[in-house]
Amino acid sequence: MKRIVLIISGSIAAIKTPDLVRQLRAKQIDVHCIMTRAAEEFVTRQEIEQASGHEVSSALFDEKEKQEMWHIRFSREADLIVVAPASADFIAKMAHGIADDMASATLLANNRKTLVAPAMNTHMWVHPATQRNTRQIQADGAIIIEPREGMLACGEVGQGRMAEPAEIVAVIEAELSASHALQGVTCLVTSGPTQEPIDPVRYITNRSSGKQGYAVAAALARAGAQVTLVSGPTSLPVPVGVVRVEVETAEEMLAACERALPVDVAVCAAAVADWRVSKPSAQKLKKAAVGEVPQLALIENPDILAHMANHPTQRPKLVVGFAAETERVEQHAQAKRNRKGCDWIVANDVSAGQTFGADDNQVTLITDEGEQRFARMTKHEVAQMLVDKIISQQGAAT
């Protein structure tokens, strides 16, 4: 039976933790809980003990802790440590290595992966200090389950709600069952559309939702890879275990990709605009007369896939591209692969609006070994298929 340690810190979202514990136990996961003093303002020890079937730990200096050294044992015997909810205060303690209670001391002694589910007022979440502390614990190896948007306990609306217990359970299950076959492998994924400005209120873009690239980033992270996701504008949450860099234009995306190098694997799933306006207007373009149409001079955008595949000094060992086509899909995708110099290309048919924004996809994987056509499946299944192929390729290369 898998064992996790659940650290409950002082947020009103702590009222959800008995349900979280019960759902975990229903999945045959043994749960030992540590509560901070602030957490006990929102949920009682008795509620947590009844849900978990174990005594709650909280005091760092009680007699039992002195004899058993539980903060060390917890950190060694658990398969995973989860902090849910994680208050702004507790995230700050994690970022600075403060260990003044059982919860924070256990984390500092921890050599296991840690999942962190923040919960707080939206202004506290977006505050530069909280964002800085969150980036720091990510850099230290924590996996962030980003807070959700919605109505908060204080009555305000915004991002700050702890992910629902079922969502957290799904992430825990995925982490406990992860193969870690790509541990130590660095990956770059591009995703989403780019937006090329015409004037301050208009831009050139496309119908990409970013769902496929985000699914690939999530699957790579589940396999243990260190993943940087360079994303154009989307409404998608950051995949667990992934570092996201947000950009708007193709030039910004290329610059972010350059900063992410060197990496072992690059998956270029973004739908990058081929052209941009040569001289965007500093002011909104106005109609001068009925029927008059402004003339937009377009210039070519940088080709990010070709740049990665032909990088003069830091070419990834494996470069994977995507080809969104509306006709002669495999033929055009093969030509694109040859022209751009990438190792693999994933061809998908986007005609008749059947792929952009949808939750499923039908793809053909084209490599040196030939073409492999797959039946329509979810974008998460496409991502897992691709990651399985990457794992096989990495194994063959070692």
NORRAJO-V861043 format. One record per residue. N is the residue number from 1. PSI is psi in whole degrees, 0 to 359 (none if undefined). OMEGA is omega in degrees with one decimal (* if undefined). BURIAL is I if it has 9 or more other ideal C-beta (glycine too) atoms within 8 Angstrom, else O. Layout:
n:N psi:PSI omega:OMEGA burial:BURIAL
n:N psi:PSI omega:OMEGA burial:BURIAL
This chain:
n:1 psi:134 omega:178.0 burial:O
n:2 psi:148 omega:-179.8 burial:I
n:3 psi:133 omega:172.7 burial:I
n:4 psi:155 omega:169.4 burial:I
n:5 psi:124 omega:178.9 burial:I
n:6 psi:117 omega:176.2 burial:I
n:7 psi:124 omega:-178.0 burial:I
n:8 psi:117 omega:-179.4 burial:I
n:9 psi:180 omega:-167.9 burial:I
n:10 psi:82 omega:173.9 burial:I
n:11 psi:151 omega:178.9 burial:I
n:12 psi:339 omega:176.5 burial:O
n:13 psi:349 omega:177.4 burial:I
n:14 psi:338 omega:178.7 burial:I
n:15 psi:342 omega:178.9 burial:O
n:16 psi:350 omega:-171.5 burial:I
n:17 psi:326 omega:174.6 burial:I
n:18 psi:319 omega:177.3 burial:I
n:19 psi:318 omega:177.5 burial:I
n:20 psi:315 omega:-179.3 burial:I
n:21 psi:316 omega:-179.9 burial:I
n:22 psi:320 omega:178.7 burial:I
n:23 psi:322 omega:177.8 burial:I
n:24 psi:317 omega:179.8 burial:I
n:25 psi:328 omega:176.9 burial:I
n:26 psi:338 omega:176.3 burial:O
n:27 psi:14 omega:-179.7 burial:O
n:28 psi:40 omega:176.4 burial:O
n:29 psi:125 omega:179.0 burial:I
n:30 psi:129 omega:-173.5 burial:O
n:31 psi:121 omega:172.4 burial:I
n:32 psi:132 omega:-172.1 burial:I
n:33 psi:142 omega:171.9 burial:I
n:34 psi:130 omega:179.7 burial:I
n:35 psi:138 omega:170.9 burial:I
n:36 psi:164 omega:179.2 burial:I
n:37 psi:322 omega:179.7 burial:O
n:38 psi:327 omega:179.8 burial:I
n:39 psi:327 omega:-177.9 burial:I
n:40 psi:353 omega:173.1 burial:I
n:41 psi:346 omega:-174.5 burial:O
n:42 psi:333 omega:-179.3 burial:I
n:43 psi:143 omega:-175.7 burial:I
n:44 psi:155 omega:175.2 burial:O
n:45 psi:321 omega:-177.6 burial:I
n:46 psi:320 omega:178.5 burial:O
n:47 psi:316 omega:-178.3 burial:I
n:48 psi:320 omega:179.6 burial:I
n:49 psi:322 omega:177.8 burial:I
n:50 psi:321 omega:-179.6 burial:O
n:51 psi:321 omega:-173.6 burial:I
n:52 psi:333 omega:-175.2 burial:I
n:53 psi:9 omega:179.4 burial:O
n:54 psi:155 omega:174.8 burial:O
n:55 psi:139 omega:177.9 burial:O
n:56 psi:139 omega:173.8 burial:I
n:57 psi:143 omega:178.3 burial:I
n:58 psi:323 omega:-174.1 burial:I
n:59 psi:128 omega:-178.6 burial:O
n:60 psi:335 omega:-171.5 burial:I
n:61 psi:21 omega:175.9 burial:O
n:62 psi:170 omega:-173.4 burial:O
n:63 psi:321 omega:-179.5 burial:O
n:64 psi:317 omega:179.6 burial:O
n:65 psi:320 omega:179.6 burial:I
n:66 psi:323 omega:-178.6 burial:O
n:67 psi:319 omega:-172.3 burial:O
n:68 psi:342 omega:-176.2 burial:O
n:69 psi:54 omega:-173.1 burial:O
n:70 psi:327 omega:-178.0 burial:I
n:71 psi:334 omega:174.4 burial:I
n:72 psi:316 omega:-178.5 burial:O
n:73 psi:316 omega:178.8 burial:I
n:74 psi:315 omega:-175.2 burial:I
n:75 psi:337 omega:-178.5 burial:I
n:76 psi:325 omega:-171.6 burial:O
n:77 psi:343 omega:-178.5 burial:O
n:78 psi:145 omega:172.0 burial:I
n:79 psi:337 omega:-175.5 burial:O
n:80 psi:144 omega:172.6 burial:I
n:81 psi:132 omega:-178.0 burial:I
n:82 psi:131 omega:174.3 burial:I
n:83 psi:108 omega:-177.6 burial:I
n:84 psi:116 omega:-3.6 burial:I
n:85 psi:158 omega:174.4 burial:I
n:86 psi:111 omega:179.5 burial:I
n:87 psi:166 omega:176.4 burial:I
n:88 psi:320 omega:179.2 burial:I
n:89 psi:316 omega:-176.8 burial:I
n:90 psi:323 omega:175.9 burial:I
n:91 psi:321 omega:177.6 burial:I
n:92 psi:320 omega:178.0 burial:I
n:93 psi:318 omega:178.0 burial:I
n:94 psi:316 omega:-176.2 burial:I
n:95 psi:331 omega:-175.1 burial:I
n:96 psi:7 omega:174.9 burial:O
n:97 psi:27 omega:178.1 burial:O
n:98 psi:135 omega:-175.7 burial:O
n:99 psi:66 omega:-174.7 burial:I
n:100 psi:10 omega:173.1 burial:O
n:101 psi:177 omega:-176.2 burial:I
n:102 psi:317 omega:-176.1 burial:I
n:103 psi:308 omega:-176.7 burial:I
n:104 psi:327 omega:177.3 burial:I
n:105 psi:321 omega:177.8 burial:I
n:106 psi:317 omega:179.9 burial:I
n:107 psi:321 omega:-178.4 burial:I
n:108 psi:332 omega:177.7 burial:O
n:109 psi:357 omega:-172.2 burial:I
n:110 psi:135 omega:170.8 burial:I
n:111 psi:19 omega:176.7 burial:O
n:112 psi:167 omega:175.8 burial:I
n:113 psi:146 omega:-178.4 burial:O
n:114 psi:129 omega:172.3 burial:I
n:115 psi:136 omega:-176.6 burial:I
n:116 psi:123 omega:179.3 burial:I
n:117 psi:93 omega:-178.0 burial:I
n:118 psi:153 omega:174.7 burial:I
n:119 psi:124 omega:-178.1 burial:I
n:120 psi:175 omega:173.5 burial:I
n:121 psi:146 omega:-174.8 burial:I
n:122 psi:325 omega:179.4 burial:I
n:123 psi:327 omega:176.1 burial:O
n:124 psi:322 omega:-178.6 burial:I
n:125 psi:317 omega:-176.3 burial:I
n:126 psi:355 omega:179.5 burial:I
n:127 psi:139 omega:-178.6 burial:I
n:128 psi:325 omega:-179.7 burial:O
n:129 psi:316 omega:179.1 burial:O
n:130 psi:318 omega:178.6 burial:I
n:131 psi:320 omega:177.9 burial:I
n:132 psi:317 omega:179.4 burial:I
n:133 psi:323 omega:178.7 burial:I
n:134 psi:317 omega:176.5 burial:I
n:135 psi:323 omega:-179.2 burial:O
n:136 psi:315 omega:-179.8 burial:I
n:137 psi:332 omega:171.8 burial:I
n:138 psi:315 omega:178.7 burial:I
n:139 psi:331 omega:178.3 burial:O
n:140 psi:356 omega:175.1 burial:O
n:141 psi:357 omega:179.5 burial:O
n:142 psi:147 omega:175.3 burial:I
n:143 psi:123 omega:-175.4 burial:I
n:144 psi:125 omega:170.1 burial:I
n:145 psi:97 omega:-168.7 burial:I
n:146 psi:143 omega:175.5 burial:I
n:147 psi:152 omega:-177.5 burial:I
n:148 psi:162 omega:176.0 burial:I
n:149 psi:150 omega:177.5 burial:O
n:150 psi:194 omega:178.3 burial:O
n:151 psi:128 omega:-179.4 burial:O
n:152 psi:166 omega:-176.9 burial:I
n:153 psi:331 omega:-179.0 burial:O
n:154 psi:354 omega:-179.5 burial:O
n:155 psi:349 omega:177.2 burial:O
n:156 psi:163 omega:178.6 burial:I
n:157 psi:132 omega:179.2 burial:O
n:158 psi:189 omega:179.8 burial:I
n:159 psi:130 omega:-179.0 burial:I
n:160 psi:345 omega:178.5 burial:I
n:161 psi:134 omega:172.9 burial:I
n:162 psi:141 omega:174.6 burial:I
n:163 psi:149 omega:-178.5 burial:I
n:164 psi:150 omega:-179.5 burial:O
n:165 psi:319 omega:-179.7 burial:I
n:166 psi:323 omega:177.9 burial:O
n:167 psi:317 omega:179.7 burial:I
n:168 psi:318 omega:178.0 burial:I
n:169 psi:317 omega:-179.9 burial:I
n:170 psi:319 omega:179.0 burial:O
n:171 psi:318 omega:178.8 burial:I
n:172 psi:314 omega:179.1 burial:I
n:173 psi:316 omega:-179.8 burial:I
n:174 psi:320 omega:-179.2 burial:I
n:175 psi:319 omega:-179.3 burial:I
n:176 psi:332 omega:-178.5 burial:I
n:177 psi:359 omega:-176.4 burial:O
n:178 psi:143 omega:-178.1 burial:I
n:179 psi:334 omega:-176.0 burial:O
n:180 psi:27 omega:-179.4 burial:O
n:181 psi:339 omega:-179.4 burial:I
n:182 psi:23 omega:177.3 burial:I
n:183 psi:129 omega:179.6 burial:O
n:184 psi:355 omega:179.2 burial:O
n:185 psi:131 omega:179.1 burial:I
n:186 psi:136 omega:-175.1 burial:I
n:187 psi:144 omega:173.3 burial:I
n:188 psi:129 omega:176.9 burial:I
n:189 psi:131 omega:170.7 burial:I
n:190 psi:146 omega:-175.4 burial:I
n:191 psi:163 omega:176.0 burial:I
n:192 psi:180 omega:177.8 burial:I
n:193 psi:171 omega:163.0 burial:I
n:194 psi:159 omega:178.2 burial:I
n:195 psi:117 omega:-177.7 burial:I
n:196 psi:114 omega:-171.1 burial:I
n:197 psi:139 omega:169.6 burial:I
n:198 psi:314 omega:175.0 burial:I
n:199 psi:186 omega:-176.1 burial:I
n:200 psi:346 omega:-177.4 burial:O
n:201 psi:354 omega:-177.1 burial:O
n:202 psi:152 omega:177.5 burial:O
n:203 psi:164 omega:174.6 burial:O
n:204 psi:130 omega:179.3 burial:I
n:205 psi:198 omega:179.4 burial:O
n:206 psi:184 omega:-171.0 burial:O
n:207 psi:7 omega:-176.4 burial:O
n:208 psi:134 omega:176.9 burial:I
n:209 psi:341 omega:-176.2 burial:I
n:210 psi:358 omega:-173.8 burial:I
n:211 psi:320 omega:-177.2 burial:I
n:212 psi:315 omega:178.9 burial:I
n:213 psi:320 omega:178.2 burial:I
n:214 psi:322 omega:177.9 burial:I
n:215 psi:321 omega:177.7 burial:I
n:216 psi:315 omega:178.8 burial:I
n:217 psi:316 omega:179.9 burial:I
n:218 psi:318 omega:-179.4 burial:I
n:219 psi:321 omega:176.4 burial:I
n:220 psi:317 omega:179.8 burial:I
n:221 psi:320 omega:178.1 burial:I
n:222 psi:330 omega:179.5 burial:I
n:223 psi:3 omega:174.8 burial:I
n:224 psi:359 omega:-178.5 burial:I
n:225 psi:156 omega:171.5 burial:I
n:226 psi:115 omega:-167.3 burial:O
n:227 psi:129 omega:168.9 burial:I
n:228 psi:124 omega:-179.6 burial:I
n:229 psi:114 omega:176.4 burial:I
n:230 psi:113 omega:-168.2 burial:I
n:231 psi:134 omega:166.2 burial:I
n:232 psi:180 omega:-175.1 burial:I
n:233 psi:123 omega:174.5 burial:O
n:234 psi:171 omega:174.8 burial:I
n:235 psi:14 omega:-174.5 burial:O
n:236 psi:145 omega:175.8 burial:I
n:237 psi:157 omega:178.4 burial:O
n:238 psi:127 omega:176.4 burial:I
n:239 psi:146 omega:-179.2 burial:I
n:240 psi:133 omega:177.6 burial:I
n:241 psi:8 omega:-175.7 burial:O
n:242 psi:140 omega:173.2 burial:I
n:243 psi:119 omega:-177.5 burial:O
n:244 psi:137 omega:172.4 burial:I
n:245 psi:119 omega:-175.7 burial:I
n:246 psi:133 omega:179.2 burial:O
n:247 psi:171 omega:175.6 burial:I
n:248 psi:309 omega:-172.9 burial:O
n:249 psi:166 omega:177.2 burial:I
n:250 psi:321 omega:179.3 burial:I
n:251 psi:321 omega:176.4 burial:I
n:252 psi:322 omega:179.3 burial:I
n:253 psi:317 omega:178.6 burial:I
n:254 psi:317 omega:-179.6 burial:I
n:255 psi:320 omega:178.9 burial:I
n:256 psi:322 omega:176.9 burial:I
n:257 psi:318 omega:178.3 burial:I
n:258 psi:319 omega:-179.6 burial:O
n:259 psi:333 omega:-178.7 burial:O
n:260 psi:342 omega:-179.0 burial:I
n:261 psi:153 omega:2.6 burial:I
n:262 psi:151 omega:174.0 burial:O
n:263 psi:162 omega:178.3 burial:I
n:264 psi:324 omega:-174.9 burial:I
n:265 psi:135 omega:172.8 burial:I
n:266 psi:126 omega:176.6 burial:I
n:267 psi:109 omega:-176.1 burial:I
n:268 psi:89 omega:-178.2 burial:I
n:269 psi:356 omega:-178.2 burial:I
n:270 psi:148 omega:173.4 burial:I
n:271 psi:85 omega:-174.4 burial:I
n:272 psi:131 omega:177.5 burial:I
n:273 psi:133 omega:-178.5 burial:I
n:274 psi:330 omega:-176.2 burial:O
n:275 psi:160 omega:174.0 burial:I
n:276 psi:161 omega:177.0 burial:I
n:277 psi:131 omega:-174.9 burial:I
n:278 psi:322 omega:-179.2 burial:O
n:279 psi:86 omega:178.3 burial:O
n:280 psi:143 omega:-179.6 burial:O
n:281 psi:138 omega:177.4 burial:I
n:282 psi:340 omega:179.8 burial:O
n:283 psi:157 omega:178.2 burial:O
n:284 psi:131 omega:177.1 burial:O
n:285 psi:132 omega:-177.4 burial:O
n:286 psi:152 omega:173.8 burial:O
n:287 psi:119 omega:178.1 burial:O
n:288 psi:327 omega:-179.8 burial:O
n:289 psi:156 omega:179.3 burial:O
n:290 psi:130 omega:177.8 burial:O
n:291 psi:349 omega:179.8 burial:O
n:292 psi:129 omega:-177.3 burial:O
n:293 psi:128 omega:179.3 burial:O
n:294 psi:146 omega:177.6 burial:O
n:295 psi:119 omega:-178.8 burial:O
n:296 psi:118 omega:176.1 burial:O
n:297 psi:121 omega:-177.4 burial:O
n:298 psi:146 omega:172.1 burial:O
n:299 psi:160 omega:-174.7 burial:O
n:300 psi:139 omega:175.2 burial:O
n:301 psi:161 omega:174.4 burial:I
n:302 psi:145 omega:179.2 burial:O
n:303 psi:99 omega:-172.2 burial:O
n:304 psi:318 omega:179.3 burial:I
n:305 psi:311 omega:179.4 burial:I
n:306 psi:323 omega:179.7 burial:I
n:307 psi:316 omega:178.8 burial:I
n:308 psi:319 omega:-176.7 burial:I
n:309 psi:337 omega:-177.3 burial:I
n:310 psi:28 omega:-176.9 burial:I
n:311 psi:131 omega:-173.4 burial:I
n:312 psi:335 omega:-175.6 burial:O
n:313 psi:336 omega:-172.8 burial:O
n:314 psi:45 omega:178.9 burial:O
n:315 psi:129 omega:174.4 burial:I
n:316 psi:153 omega:179.5 burial:I
n:317 psi:328 omega:178.7 burial:O
n:318 psi:124 omega:178.0 burial:I
n:319 psi:121 omega:-177.4 burial:I
n:320 psi:128 omega:177.2 burial:I
n:321 psi:167 omega:174.1 burial:I
n:322 psi:144 omega:178.2 burial:I
n:323 psi:110 omega:176.3 burial:I
n:324 psi:111 omega:-174.4 burial:I
n:325 psi:157 omega:179.1 burial:I
n:326 psi:349 omega:178.6 burial:O
n:327 psi:155 omega:-179.4 burial:O
n:328 psi:56 omega:-168.3 burial:O
n:329 psi:305 omega:-176.8 burial:I
n:330 psi:322 omega:-179.6 burial:I
n:331 psi:313 omega:-180.0 burial:O
n:332 psi:323 omega:-179.4 burial:I
n:333 psi:319 omega:178.3 burial:I
n:334 psi:318 omega:177.7 burial:I
n:335 psi:321 omega:178.5 burial:O
n:336 psi:318 omega:178.7 burial:I
n:337 psi:314 omega:-179.5 burial:I
n:338 psi:320 omega:-176.5 burial:O
n:339 psi:323 omega:-173.6 burial:O
n:340 psi:343 omega:174.3 burial:I
n:341 psi:18 omega:178.1 burial:O
n:342 psi:162 omega:-176.5 burial:I
n:343 psi:312 omega:179.1 burial:O
n:344 psi:157 omega:170.7 burial:I
n:345 psi:138 omega:178.9 burial:I
n:346 psi:114 omega:-178.6 burial:I
n:347 psi:132 omega:173.3 burial:I
n:348 psi:142 omega:-177.9 burial:I
n:349 psi:116 omega:-178.1 burial:I
n:350 psi:15 omega:179.4 burial:I
n:351 psi:153 omega:175.9 burial:O
n:352 psi:23 omega:175.1 burial:O
n:353 psi:27 omega:-173.7 burial:O
n:354 psi:359 omega:-177.4 burial:O
n:355 psi:311 omega:-178.2 burial:I
n:356 psi:124 omega:178.4 burial:I
n:357 psi:348 omega:-178.8 burial:O
n:358 psi:167 omega:178.7 burial:I
n:359 psi:357 omega:178.4 burial:O
n:360 psi:171 omega:-174.1 burial:O
n:361 psi:155 omega:174.2 burial:I
n:362 psi:118 omega:-169.8 burial:I
n:363 psi:161 omega:170.4 burial:I
n:364 psi:127 omega:178.5 burial:I
n:365 psi:124 omega:-177.5 burial:I
n:366 psi:122 omega:179.5 burial:I
n:367 psi:185 omega:175.5 burial:O
n:368 psi:335 omega:-176.9 burial:O
n:369 psi:354 omega:178.2 burial:O
n:370 psi:200 omega:-176.5 burial:O
n:371 psi:135 omega:176.7 burial:O
n:372 psi:111 omega:-176.7 burial:O
n:373 psi:133 omega:-178.0 burial:O
n:374 psi:151 omega:174.6 burial:I
n:375 psi:161 omega:178.1 burial:O
n:376 psi:134 omega:179.0 burial:O
n:377 psi:174 omega:-179.0 burial:I
n:378 psi:158 omega:178.9 burial:O
n:379 psi:331 omega:174.8 burial:I
n:380 psi:322 omega:177.5 burial:I
n:381 psi:322 omega:175.0 burial:O
n:382 psi:315 omega:-180.0 burial:I
n:383 psi:316 omega:-179.4 burial:I
n:384 psi:322 omega:175.7 burial:I
n:385 psi:314 omega:-178.2 burial:I
n:386 psi:319 omega:179.9 burial:I
n:387 psi:322 omega:175.5 burial:I
n:388 psi:320 omega:177.3 burial:O
n:389 psi:320 omega:178.8 burial:I
n:390 psi:319 omega:177.9 burial:I
n:391 psi:316 omega:178.4 burial:I
n:392 psi:319 omega:-179.7 burial:O
n:393 psi:319 omega:179.2 burial:I
n:394 psi:321 omega:178.4 burial:I
n:395 psi:322 omega:-179.9 burial:O
n:396 psi:333 omega:-176.5 burial:O
n:397 psi:344 omega:-177.0 burial:O
n:398 psi:none omega:* burial:O
